[in-house]
Structures are given as structure tokens and as C-alpha cells.
Amino acid sequence: MKEEIVNQMMKIGFTKMESMIYIVVLEEGDVTGYQIAKILNVSRASVYPVIEVLLKKRVLVGMPGETNRYSAEQPEIVLA
């Protein structure tokens, strides 16, 4: 299932990292950049620029609070 979503997202112009971050946020819900990096086993420095791109594409939504947390739009909206 995850690989299928990654492939579909890459077909419509997302990078592999963008797709992987989106899936983590979709599965985990309300998460921080640190948590995303830990789950994917990559550096935070590589995660935050991609989060910014996904926020601009309106695939992720920033959650207000003391720390930056993110939630994901539903796949039906993203892949439409």
C-alpha cells in the first residue's frame, strides 16, 4: 500500500522524500519534524525543507502550538 501511494505521488510530480514524509504524517497523525525524521531514519535537516514544500503544496497542514506539528490531507484530495 505505501509503495503504491509513493508511486502514484511520484507520477503526479512529488519526489520520493515528499511522498515518504506525506505517508508518515498520514499514518502517524499530529507529528513534529523531529518525529518524522526519526521514523524515516533521516536527518532533521533533510526533513524540514521538504515539509516546507509540502506545506506550500497544501499536502501538509501546520498545527498551531508551542512546537510545529503537522497533519496530512487525505489521499483522495492529494491524488485527485
Phi, psi and omega in degrees: 000312180299315181297324179296317178294317178302312180298317179296318180293321179294328178294333181256016169107005176273150174279168178297317180295318176302315180296317182294318178295317178303314182296318178301312182294321178299315182286319187273336183085224186292096185231160176263167175299322178300314180296320178299313180300318181295316180297318181276351181059047176230169181286151176297326180299333179273343183273315188299320177297325180289322176301317180299318178298316181292327175295318179294326178281356180063031176269325174250154178237130176283135180260130180293149179158183182294320176247150179288121178236155186227147171232166186246146170292155180291148183302327180300326180281316183295316186271000182288000000 
